[in-house]
Amino acid sequence: MKPIPSGRLVSTHVVRLATRKRATRQLVQVFKALQGDHTHPFAHEIYRKVHKKLPRISLATVYRNLHSLVEGGKIRTLLLGDQVARYDPETSEHDHFICERCGRVSDLFLRRARRIDLTSLARDGYVVTTHNVTVYGMCRVCAARRRTSRPLRPVARKS
């Protein structure tokens, strides 16, 4: 077993148990690439990380392994705003904050004071498997930049 940035240990045995199939080098490297990465990367970003370790890996193989990890419950797929899949190594119940300025996605662990009543959806024939809250606004970095930036002066026109 090798330590990873988050401090947890990853073994091929853990990955194999999670995916119910043989833990290939590619699968292990895709899983490792996500561990400790809280940026919610796109598949092509994961591919770039893994490609440094396994130069012969293809983007299609990365997608297949991401799908296996999602099916095995080791990672989550996020479809936020732009409807392009992002991947989240945090599998516990949580919500997300999306910065409308830079696009950064952050995990939120909100205390839920009340439950949302979804019974009307069931009555209308929907099958709800999960739900989450997505909060939109400006992240700390963008908010700080906004506070420190000066408003632009109007350009003087020549008469």
C-alpha positions in Angstrom: 0.0 0.0 0.0 1.2 3.5 -0.8 0.2 6.7 1.0 -1.7 9.3 -1.0 -2.0 13.1 -0.5 -5.1 12.8 1.6 -3.3 10.6 4.1 -5.4 7.5 3.3 -3.9 4.4 1.9 -4.9 2.9 -1.4 -4.3 -0.7 -2.3 -5.2 -2.7 -5.4 -7.2 -4.9 -3.0 -9.4 -2.0 -2.0 -10.0 -0.9 -5.6 -10.7 -4.5 -6.7 -13.3 -5.0 -3.9 -14.9 -1.7 -4.8 -15.2 -2.5 -8.5 -15.8 -6.2 -8.3 -13.2 -6.8 -11.1 -9.5 -7.1 -11.6 -7.7 -4.0 -10.4 -5.6 -3.0 -13.4 -2.7 -0.6 -13.2 -5.0 1.9 -15.1 -7.8 1.5 -12.7 -5.6 2.0 -9.7 -3.9 5.1 -11.2 -7.3 6.7 -12.1 -8.4 6.1 -8.5 -5.2 7.5 -7.1 -5.5 10.6 -9.4 -8.7 11.5 -7.7 -7.7 10.9 -4.1 -7.2 14.2 -2.2 -8.3 16.2 -5.3 -11.2 18.3 -4.2 -11.4 20.4 -7.4 -14.0 18.0 -8.9 -12.0 17.4 -12.1 -13.3 16.6 -15.5 -12.3 13.3 -17.2 -9.7 15.1 -19.4 -8.0 16.6 -16.3 -7.8 13.1 -14.7 -6.5 11.8 -18.0 -3.6 14.3 -18.0 -2.6 13.3 -14.5 -2.7 9.6 -15.2 -1.0 10.0 -18.6 2.1 11.3 -16.8 2.4 7.9 -15.0 1.0 5.7 -17.8 1.9 7.4 -21.1 0.1 4.7 -23.2 -3.3 5.1 -21.5 -6.1 6.5 -23.6 -8.9 8.9 -22.7 -11.4 6.1 -23.4 -9.7 3.9 -20.9 -9.9 6.7 -18.3 -13.6 7.1 -19.0 -14.2 3.3 -18.6 -12.3 3.2 -15.3 -14.1 6.3 -14.0 -17.4 4.5 -14.9 -16.3 1.4 -13.0 -15.3 3.4 -9.9 -18.7 5.2 -10.0 -20.5 1.9 -10.3 -18.5 0.5 -7.4 -19.4 3.5 -5.2 -15.8 4.6 -4.8 -16.4 8.0 -6.5 -19.3 10.2 -7.5 -20.3 11.7 -10.8 -21.5 15.3 -10.7 -23.5 17.0 -13.4 -23.5 20.6 -12.3 -24.7 23.6 -14.3 -22.9 22.9 -17.5 -24.0 19.2 -17.6 -20.5 18.0 -18.2 -19.5 15.2 -15.9 -17.1 16.0 -13.1 -15.8 13.5 -10.6 -15.8 13.7 -6.8 -13.8 11.4 -4.6 -16.0 12.4 -1.6 -18.7 9.8 -1.5 -20.4 10.8 1.8 -23.6 12.8 1.6 -22.8 16.4 0.9 -23.7 19.4 -1.3 -21.8 21.8 -3.5 -21.0 25.5 -3.9 -20.3 26.7 -7.5 -18.5 30.0 -8.1 -20.3 31.9 -10.8 -17.2 33.8 -11.6 -14.4 31.2 -11.9 -16.4 27.9 -11.9 -14.7 26.5 -8.8 -16.8 23.7 -7.2 -16.4 23.3 -3.4 -17.9 20.6 -1.1 -20.4 21.7 1.4 -21.3 19.8 4.5 -24.5 21.6 5.5 -26.5 20.7 8.5 -30.0 19.9 7.4 -32.4 21.4 9.8 -35.5 20.0 8.0 -36.1 17.2 5.5 -37.4 17.9 2.0 -40.8 16.3 1.3 -40.5 14.4 -2.0 -43.7 12.4 -1.7 -45.4 14.4 -4.4 -42.7 13.3 -6.9 -43.4 9.7 -6.0 -47.1 10.2 -6.5 -46.4 11.7 -10.0 -44.4 8.6 -11.0 -40.9 9.8 -10.3 -38.3 7.5 -8.7 -36.0 9.6 -6.6 -32.7 8.0 -5.8 -31.0 11.0 -4.2 -31.1 14.8 -4.0 -28.6 17.5 -3.2 -28.4 21.3 -2.8 -26.2 23.4 -5.1 -25.4 26.9 -3.9 -24.3 29.5 -6.4 -22.3 32.7 -5.7 -18.7 33.9 -5.5 -16.0 31.9 -3.9 -13.7 33.5 -1.3 -10.9 34.2 -3.9 -13.2 35.9 -6.4 -15.0 37.8 -3.6 -11.7 39.1 -2.3 -10.5 40.1 -5.8 -13.8 42.0 -6.2 -13.4 43.8 -2.9 -9.8 44.9 -3.7 -10.3 45.8 -7.4 -11.2 49.4 -8.1 -14.1 50.2 -10.3 -13.2 51.4 -13.8 -13.3 55.1 -14.4 -15.5 56.2 -17.3 -13.5 57.1 -20.3 -13.7 60.9 -21.1 -15.1 61.6 -24.5 -13.6 64.3 -26.7 -16.1 66.9 -27.8 
